[in-house]
């Protein structure tokens, strides 16, 4: 073996230098960061889609019903729009009642989605738990307002509630604006709790409300 061959053998057996290892670690870090960022982008897009095609679609249905009839959707707990009206969504009104009242005046229902229901959507929270977010129409009270008609969302994961609050109100404190968090049925407004990665991802009583303007 000549001197040149011995030199090449020594170089090939030295392995990675510290600089080369540092470069590899930097590249790995960039890849991991891109993957995490990509997941955040996908989740954000899913949250916006759920707001637009589900929550906002029902808000528009409420407005369209009022513009067509002059009545509050769900003001009576009937399928045929009969009954005494007082301007408040009736206690006991069901999703079936709401759907029937819309169809009775020729309005289309929001899409059913993968759940096969107009008022339920499935969502995977940032903690990985699955929730069937359910919309109901209610008349509620709290520590700020004596009474208001609202779309109430049950089984609302905290991360989704925060995202929807940001989309609707431009802020995410849970207590002001039209999209709020509620600590209990007819209870006070609450700030969005911190997300605990070890729990189901839902906040206390897992309830949010979109306040309707009439």
Secondary structure, DSSP 8 states (H G I E B T S, - for coil): --HHHHHHHHHHTS---HHHHHHHHHHHHHHHHHHHHHHHHHHHHHHHHHIIIIIHHHHHHHHHHHHHHSS-TTSSS-SSS-S---SS--TT--HHHHHHHHHHTT------GGGT-TTEEEEE-TTS-EEEEEEEEEEE--SS-S-EEEEEEES-BHHHHHHHHHHHHS---SSSSSEEEESSTT--EE------TTS-SB-GGGEEEEE---
